[in-house]
Amino acid sequence: MSFIDVMACGLGAVILIFILIDFYAARIDPSDEINRLEAELAELAAAEVEIEEAVDDVISALADARAMQEESEQAQQESRARQQALLQQVSQQLAVIAELQDELAALAAVETPDAAVRLEGTGEENYITGMVVEGREIGILFDRSASMMDDNLIDILRALAYPPEQRKLTAKWRRTVRVGQWLLARIPESSNVTVVSFSNTAEVLGPNTINAARDGNALDAISKAFEEVVPDGGTNLLLGMQTLLAANPNITDVYLITDGLPTLGEGLSLRCRNFISRNRSISSDCRRELTVQTIRRVPGRYRMNVILLPLKGDPYAASMYWEWTNASKGILLAPADEWP
Protein backbone atom coordinates (compact mmCIF):
# COMPACT_ATOMS: atom_id res chain seq x y z
CA MET A 1 0.00 0.00 0.00
CA SER A 2 2.76 2.38 0.72
CA PHE A 3 4.31 1.80 -2.70
CA ILE A 4 1.04 2.41 -4.44
CA ASP A 5 0.55 5.62 -2.49
CA VAL A 6 3.99 6.76 -3.48
CA MET A 7 3.34 6.05 -7.14
CA ALA A 8 -0.02 7.77 -7.05
CA CYS A 9 1.50 10.83 -5.49
CA GLY A 10 4.20 10.89 -8.13
CA LEU A 11 1.69 10.53 -10.92
CA GLY A 12 -0.42 13.29 -9.42
CA ALA A 13 2.62 15.54 -9.24
CA VAL A 14 3.41 14.90 -12.94
CA ILE A 15 -0.20 15.63 -13.95
CA LEU A 16 -0.12 18.88 -11.91
CA ILE A 17 3.10 19.92 -13.67
CA PHE A 18 1.54 19.35 -17.08
CA ILE A 19 -1.57 21.32 -16.07
CA LEU A 20 0.51 24.24 -14.85
CA ILE A 21 2.67 24.25 -17.96
CA ASP A 22 -0.39 24.28 -20.29
CA PHE A 23 -2.07 27.11 -18.28
CA TYR A 24 0.88 29.49 -18.49
CA ALA A 25 1.47 28.65 -22.13
CA ALA A 26 -2.14 29.66 -22.98
CA ARG A 27 -1.99 32.93 -21.03
CA ILE A 28 -1.71 36.15 -23.14
CA ASP A 29 0.33 39.09 -21.96
CA PRO A 30 -2.14 42.00 -21.52
CA SER A 31 0.50 44.61 -22.42
CA ASP A 32 0.92 43.16 -25.93
CA GLU A 33 -2.80 43.19 -26.49
CA ILE A 34 -2.99 46.77 -25.33
CA ASN A 35 -0.22 47.76 -27.72
CA ARG A 36 -1.93 46.00 -30.60
CA LEU A 37 -5.23 47.66 -29.84
CA GLU A 38 -3.57 51.07 -29.51
CA ALA A 39 -1.86 50.55 -32.89
CA GLU A 40 -5.20 49.65 -34.46
CA LEU A 41 -6.81 52.70 -32.84
CA ALA A 42 -4.03 54.88 -34.20
CA GLU A 43 -4.53 53.47 -37.69
CA LEU A 44 -8.25 53.99 -37.40
CA ALA A 45 -7.70 57.59 -36.19
CA ALA A 46 -5.37 58.27 -39.14
CA ALA A 47 -7.88 56.76 -41.53
CA GLU A 48 -10.61 58.89 -39.98
CA VAL A 49 -8.49 62.02 -40.44
CA GLU A 50 -7.88 61.12 -44.07
CA ILE A 51 -11.57 60.52 -44.60
CA GLU A 52 -12.43 63.84 -42.97
CA GLU A 53 -9.88 65.62 -45.17
CA ALA A 54 -11.28 63.90 -48.27
CA VAL A 55 -14.79 64.92 -47.21
CA ASP A 56 -13.60 68.51 -46.67
CA ASP A 57 -11.99 68.51 -50.12
CA VAL A 58 -15.19 67.23 -51.69
CA ILE A 59 -17.25 69.84 -49.84
CA SER A 60 -14.81 72.59 -50.91
CA ALA A 61 -14.90 71.42 -54.53
CA LEU A 62 -18.69 71.40 -54.43
CA ALA A 63 -18.69 74.92 -52.98
CA ASP A 64 -16.30 76.16 -55.67
CA ALA A 65 -18.38 74.53 -58.38
CA ARG A 66 -21.52 76.12 -56.94
CA ALA A 67 -19.83 79.53 -56.78
CA MET A 68 -18.61 79.19 -60.38
CA GLN A 69 -22.06 78.18 -61.49
CA GLU A 70 -23.57 81.20 -59.71
CA GLU A 71 -20.96 83.50 -61.28
CA SER A 72 -21.63 81.98 -64.70
CA GLU A 73 -25.36 82.46 -64.27
CA GLN A 74 -24.81 86.07 -63.15
CA ALA A 75 -22.49 86.69 -66.12
CA GLN A 76 -25.07 85.23 -68.46
CA GLN A 77 -27.75 87.45 -66.95
CA GLU A 78 -25.52 90.52 -67.31
CA SER A 79 -24.65 89.53 -70.89
CA ARG A 80 -28.34 89.13 -71.73
CA ALA A 81 -29.05 92.50 -70.14
CA ARG A 82 -26.28 94.17 -72.17
CA GLN A 83 -27.50 92.52 -75.36
CA GLN A 84 -31.04 93.71 -74.70
CA ALA A 85 -29.77 97.24 -74.02
CA LEU A 86 -27.72 97.22 -77.24
CA LEU A 87 -30.63 95.88 -79.23
CA GLN A 88 -32.86 98.57 -77.80
CA GLN A 89 -30.26 101.25 -78.61
CA VAL A 90 -29.83 99.95 -82.16
CA SER A 91 -33.60 99.88 -82.59
CA GLN A 92 -33.85 103.48 -81.44
CA GLN A 93 -31.04 104.55 -83.79
CA LEU A 94 -32.64 102.71 -86.68
CA ALA A 95 -35.90 104.45 -85.91
CA VAL A 96 -34.15 107.83 -85.91
CA ILE A 97 -32.41 107.01 -89.20
CA ALA A 98 -35.71 105.96 -90.71
CA GLU A 99 -37.30 109.24 -89.61
CA LEU A 100 -34.38 111.23 -91.06
CA GLN A 101 -34.62 109.33 -94.33
CA ASP A 102 -38.34 110.06 -94.48
CA GLU A 103 -37.66 113.74 -93.81
CA LEU A 104 -34.95 113.83 -96.48
CA ALA A 105 -37.24 112.13 -98.96
CA ALA A 106 -39.95 114.64 -98.15
CA LEU A 107 -37.54 117.54 -98.55
CA ALA A 108 -36.21 116.13 -101.80
CA ALA A 109 -39.76 115.98 -103.16
CA VAL A 110 -40.31 119.68 -102.46
CA GLU A 111 -39.18 121.94 -105.28
CA THR A 112 -37.71 125.31 -104.41
CA PRO A 113 -39.62 128.01 -106.23
CA ASP A 114 -37.62 130.24 -108.55
CA ALA A 115 -34.42 128.28 -107.99
CA ALA A 116 -31.89 129.65 -110.50
CA VAL A 117 -29.34 126.86 -110.11
CA ARG A 118 -30.27 123.17 -109.90
CA LEU A 119 -27.99 120.15 -109.48
CA GLU A 120 -28.60 116.60 -110.58
CA GLY A 121 -26.90 113.47 -109.25
CA THR A 122 -26.79 111.12 -106.27
CA GLY A 123 -23.70 112.26 -104.39
CA GLU A 124 -25.35 115.01 -102.43
CA GLU A 125 -28.36 113.24 -100.94
CA ASN A 126 -26.29 110.63 -99.14
CA TYR A 127 -23.53 112.88 -97.84
CA ILE A 128 -23.90 114.92 -94.66
CA THR A 129 -21.60 117.85 -95.32
CA GLY A 130 -22.08 120.06 -92.28
CA MET A 131 -21.56 123.01 -94.63
CA VAL A 132 -24.40 125.52 -94.48
CA VAL A 133 -24.40 128.47 -96.88
CA GLU A 134 -25.49 131.47 -94.88
CA GLY A 135 -24.74 135.14 -94.32
CA ARG A 136 -25.99 138.54 -95.35
CA GLU A 137 -23.10 139.32 -97.72
CA ILE A 138 -21.59 136.14 -99.16
CA GLY A 139 -18.35 135.88 -101.08
CA ILE A 140 -17.33 132.84 -103.14
CA LEU A 141 -13.63 132.45 -103.98
CA PHE A 142 -13.16 130.07 -106.89
CA ASP A 143 -9.60 128.70 -107.28
CA ARG A 144 -8.86 128.28 -111.00
CA SER A 145 -5.17 127.45 -110.74
CA ALA A 146 -3.69 124.63 -112.82
CA SER A 147 -3.59 122.27 -109.84
CA MET A 148 -7.41 122.19 -109.83
CA MET A 149 -7.25 119.85 -112.84
CA ASP A 150 -5.87 116.84 -110.94
CA ASP A 151 -4.62 115.55 -107.58
CA ASN A 152 -0.95 114.83 -108.37
CA LEU A 153 1.81 116.86 -109.97
CA ILE A 154 2.55 114.52 -112.89
CA ASP A 155 -1.05 114.52 -114.12
CA ILE A 156 -1.27 118.30 -113.61
CA LEU A 157 1.80 118.85 -115.80
CA ARG A 158 0.32 116.53 -118.41
CA ALA A 159 -2.99 118.45 -118.31
CA LEU A 160 -1.17 121.75 -118.86
CA ALA A 161 -0.42 120.53 -122.38
CA TYR A 162 -4.13 120.21 -123.13
CA PRO A 163 -5.98 122.89 -125.11
CA PRO A 164 -8.38 125.08 -123.04
CA GLU A 165 -11.53 123.14 -123.92
CA GLN A 166 -9.94 119.84 -122.89
CA ARG A 167 -8.67 121.31 -119.62
CA LYS A 168 -12.26 122.17 -118.69
CA LEU A 169 -13.20 118.50 -119.10
CA THR A 170 -10.74 117.08 -116.55
CA ALA A 171 -12.48 115.22 -113.70
CA LYS A 172 -11.27 117.38 -110.82
CA TRP A 173 -12.10 120.60 -112.64
CA ARG A 174 -15.63 119.37 -113.38
CA ARG A 175 -15.96 118.63 -109.68
CA THR A 176 -14.68 122.13 -108.81
CA VAL A 177 -17.27 123.72 -111.08
CA ARG A 178 -19.99 121.58 -109.51
CA VAL A 179 -18.94 122.67 -105.99
CA GLY A 180 -19.29 126.31 -107.04
CA GLN A 181 -22.75 125.63 -108.44
CA TRP A 182 -23.63 123.72 -105.26
CA LEU A 183 -22.86 126.85 -103.23
CA LEU A 184 -24.87 129.07 -105.59
CA ALA A 185 -27.88 126.78 -105.32
CA ARG A 186 -27.96 127.19 -101.53
CA ILE A 187 -27.55 130.92 -101.07
CA PRO A 188 -30.45 132.33 -99.03
CA GLU A 189 -32.81 134.54 -101.05
CA SER A 190 -32.26 137.42 -98.62
CA SER A 191 -28.47 137.42 -99.21
CA ASN A 192 -26.15 139.10 -101.67
CA VAL A 193 -23.29 137.26 -103.34
CA THR A 194 -19.97 138.21 -104.92
CA VAL A 195 -18.00 135.60 -106.85
CA VAL A 196 -14.29 135.87 -107.67
CA SER A 197 -12.15 133.38 -109.59
CA PHE A 198 -8.40 133.57 -109.03
CA SER A 199 -5.08 132.00 -109.91
CA ASN A 200 -2.11 134.31 -110.62
CA THR A 201 -4.80 136.87 -111.57
CA ALA A 202 -8.30 137.46 -110.21
CA GLU A 203 -11.61 138.57 -111.69
CA VAL A 204 -15.20 139.02 -110.56
CA LEU A 205 -17.69 136.62 -112.17
CA GLY A 206 -21.27 137.53 -112.98
CA PRO A 207 -23.12 140.58 -114.29
CA ASN A 208 -22.45 142.64 -111.14
CA THR A 209 -19.87 142.84 -108.41
CA ILE A 210 -22.67 142.33 -105.87
CA ASN A 211 -25.63 140.17 -106.96
CA ALA A 212 -28.91 139.63 -105.12
CA ALA A 213 -29.65 135.95 -104.52
CA ARG A 214 -33.29 136.50 -105.46
CA ASP A 215 -32.12 137.59 -108.92
CA GLY A 216 -32.29 134.27 -110.73
CA ASN A 217 -30.83 135.69 -113.92
CA ALA A 218 -27.72 136.88 -112.10
CA LEU A 219 -27.11 133.51 -110.42
CA ASP A 220 -27.70 131.71 -113.70
CA ALA A 221 -25.11 133.97 -115.36
CA ILE A 222 -22.59 133.20 -112.59
CA SER A 223 -23.24 129.47 -112.97
CA LYS A 224 -22.59 129.71 -116.71
CA ALA A 225 -19.46 131.78 -116.02
CA PHE A 226 -18.13 128.87 -113.94
CA GLU A 227 -18.39 126.71 -117.06
CA GLU A 228 -16.32 129.17 -119.10
CA VAL A 229 -13.38 129.44 -116.69
CA VAL A 230 -10.16 127.73 -117.87
CA PRO A 231 -7.80 126.43 -115.13
CA ASP A 232 -4.28 127.80 -115.40
CA GLY A 233 -1.48 129.47 -113.42
CA GLY A 234 -0.47 129.43 -109.75
CA THR A 235 -2.49 130.10 -106.60
CA ASN A 236 -2.45 133.72 -105.42
CA LEU A 237 -4.96 133.57 -102.58
CA LEU A 238 -4.00 137.04 -101.36
CA LEU A 239 -4.95 138.58 -104.71
CA GLY A 240 -8.24 136.66 -104.72
CA MET A 241 -9.14 137.84 -101.20
CA GLN A 242 -8.15 141.43 -101.97
CA THR A 243 -10.27 141.41 -105.15
CA LEU A 244 -13.25 139.97 -103.24
CA LEU A 245 -13.03 142.50 -100.40
CA ALA A 246 -12.56 145.33 -102.85
CA ALA A 247 -15.69 144.26 -104.76
CA ASN A 248 -17.72 144.03 -101.54
CA PRO A 249 -16.11 145.52 -98.41
CA ASN A 250 -19.10 144.36 -96.32
CA ILE A 251 -18.50 140.65 -96.84
CA THR A 252 -19.77 138.63 -93.84
CA ASP A 253 -19.09 135.07 -95.03
CA VAL A 254 -16.40 133.80 -97.41
CA TYR A 255 -16.54 130.37 -99.09
CA LEU A 256 -13.18 129.35 -100.57
CA ILE A 257 -12.98 126.46 -103.04
CA THR A 258 -9.35 125.34 -103.33
CA ASP A 259 -7.05 122.33 -103.21
CA GLY A 260 -4.13 123.57 -101.15
CA LEU A 261 -2.08 126.42 -99.74
CA PRO A 262 -1.17 129.41 -101.92
CA THR A 263 1.96 129.37 -104.08
CA LEU A 264 2.01 133.09 -104.96
CA GLY A 265 1.61 136.26 -102.95
CA GLU A 266 3.38 138.84 -100.83
CA GLY A 267 5.27 138.72 -97.56
CA LEU A 268 7.64 135.81 -98.18
CA SER A 269 10.98 135.90 -96.41
CA LEU A 270 14.18 136.31 -98.42
CA ARG A 271 14.96 132.62 -97.94
CA CYS A 272 11.70 131.55 -99.57
CA ARG A 273 12.00 134.11 -102.38
CA ASN A 274 15.49 132.87 -103.24
CA PHE A 275 14.29 129.26 -103.05
CA ILE A 276 11.49 129.95 -105.51
CA SER A 277 13.76 131.82 -107.91
CA ARG A 278 16.24 128.94 -108.02
CA ASN A 279 13.79 126.03 -108.22
CA ARG A 280 10.70 127.61 -109.79
CA SER A 281 8.67 125.88 -107.09
CA ILE A 282 7.79 126.48 -103.46
CA SER A 283 8.35 124.22 -100.47
CA SER A 284 5.70 123.24 -97.94
CA ASP A 285 7.28 125.44 -95.26
CA CYS A 286 7.29 128.44 -97.58
CA ARG A 287 3.63 127.79 -98.49
CA ARG A 288 2.79 127.83 -94.80
CA GLU A 289 4.67 131.10 -94.40
CA LEU A 290 2.83 132.55 -97.40
CA THR A 291 -0.53 131.48 -95.93
CA VAL A 292 0.22 133.24 -92.65
CA GLN A 293 1.22 136.41 -94.50
CA THR A 294 -1.95 136.22 -96.61
CA ILE A 295 -4.17 135.97 -93.54
CA ARG A 296 -2.40 138.96 -91.95
CA ARG A 297 -2.99 141.08 -95.07
CA VAL A 298 -6.75 140.45 -95.34
CA PRO A 299 -8.16 141.38 -91.93
CA GLY A 300 -11.90 141.62 -91.46
CA ARG A 301 -14.86 140.47 -89.42
CA TYR A 302 -15.98 137.72 -91.75
CA ARG A 303 -16.38 133.99 -91.30
CA MET A 304 -13.95 131.99 -93.39
CA ASN A 305 -15.26 128.71 -94.80
CA VAL A 306 -13.09 126.39 -96.89
CA ILE A 307 -14.04 123.51 -99.17
CA LEU A 308 -10.76 121.66 -99.62
CA LEU A 309 -10.27 119.25 -102.53
CA PRO A 310 -6.89 117.96 -101.31
CA LEU A 311 -3.81 118.01 -103.52
CA LYS A 312 -1.16 115.34 -102.95
CA GLY A 313 2.10 116.75 -101.64
CA ASP A 314 0.52 119.56 -99.58
CA PRO A 315 0.36 118.03 -96.07
CA TYR A 316 -0.22 121.26 -94.14
CA ALA A 317 -3.22 122.53 -96.11
CA ALA A 318 -5.89 120.93 -93.92
CA SER A 319 -4.35 122.05 -90.62
CA MET A 320 -3.63 125.62 -91.78
CA TYR A 321 -7.11 126.14 -93.22
CA TRP A 322 -8.68 124.54 -90.15
CA GLU A 323 -6.93 127.05 -87.90
CA TRP A 324 -8.14 129.93 -90.09
CA THR A 325 -11.75 128.72 -90.27
CA ASN A 326 -11.85 127.82 -86.58
CA ALA A 327 -10.53 131.24 -85.53
CA SER A 328 -13.24 132.98 -87.59
CA LYS A 329 -16.08 130.62 -86.48
CA GLY A 330 -16.25 129.11 -89.96
CA ILE A 331 -16.17 125.54 -91.30
CA LEU A 332 -13.55 123.45 -93.08
CA LEU A 333 -14.94 120.74 -95.35
CA ALA A 334 -12.77 118.10 -97.03
CA PRO A 335 -15.49 116.04 -98.73
CA ALA A 336 -15.42 112.55 -100.19
CA ASP A 337 -14.61 112.13 -103.87
CA GLU A 338 -18.26 111.53 -104.85
CA TRP A 339 -19.43 114.87 -103.37
CA PRO A 340 -21.31 116.90 -104.43
Secondary structure, 3 states (H helix, E strand, C coil): CHHHHHHHHHHHHHHHHHHHHHHHHHCCCHHHHHHHHHHHHHHHHHHHHHHHHHHHHHHHHHHHHHHHHHHHHHHHHHHHHHHHHHHHHHHHHHHHHHHHHHHHHHHHHCCCCCCCCCCCCCCCCCCCCCCCCCCCEEEEEEECCHHHHCCCHHHHHHHCCCCHHHHCCCHHHHHHHHHHHHHHHCCCCCCEEEEEEECCCEEEECCCCCEECCCHHHHHHHHHHHHHCCCCCCCCHHHHHHHHHHHCCCCCEEEEEECCCCCCCCCCCHHHHHHHHHHCCCCHHHHHHHHHHHHHHCCCCCEEEEEECCCCCCCCHHHHHHHHHHHCCCCEECCCCCCC
